[in-house]
Amino acid sequence: MPTLRSVIDGFVAEAGVFSLQAPPEWSQGRTLYGGMTTALSAQVALKALPGLPVLRSAQVAFIGPASGLLRFTPALLRQGKSSAIVGVDCLSAADSRAETGIAARSIFTYGAGRESSVAHDFSTRPDVPAPDACPVYADPDVFRPSFFQNLDVRLAAGKRPVSGEGVPDFMVWVRHLDNAGLDPIVALLALADAPPPAAMIQFKAFAPISSMTWSIDLFQPVAASDWYLLRSYSEQAAHGYSLQGMELWNAAGQRVAAARQMVALFA
């Protein structure tokens, strides 16, 4: 099983393009899991543009399947005194005979810290049992995508997918089984989208879903953490789409990210 670190080490750089074979162990159906695609894109930005300030925000459009040979092309879109905006396209060819198409387009916004008279944090981590007291989240008979073998995911509150009832709002503890040598932000991105969308709680039988867009804002500094508590909740769903929010807290109780997602539902 390739770790995220070993996948990153497999990048081949040539003429400003970073290539690797999509590892099937990090897949979800016929594509890389979206958080993995985002994490690899963020890693490419770091490789191509060393010295960037800290990552503050990322917006990702999942355009097509990320499989086979992946080519990442980074571009510095803007450089200011304390900020930078970087675009990364992930191009995919399922095999050597296939025409390459775009799989994902990411925009990363970086910004250095500055002195400010404004400082507050009104976020509060929910009171849930510790990870060791929570059951394993995935039911292999209902939902267990391939990439889950790289993560430890525990159900902290709410229902599992395909329960057919209940409020579409749940919380899980999640961590990498191996995060040695990883940039903390890349590691965070690689698990921040791990659970299925909250609307799947109300599915009466398994049906496909597809993440269309994902945006995530980070509260810096993001330090390495073993466990993260992740909340996912659907605010509105109709006509085959769900609008959902997501929040992540580190093991120390600090909220480190807030995210939003548009999900296509085929149920």
Disulfide bonds with the S-S distance in Angstrom:
none
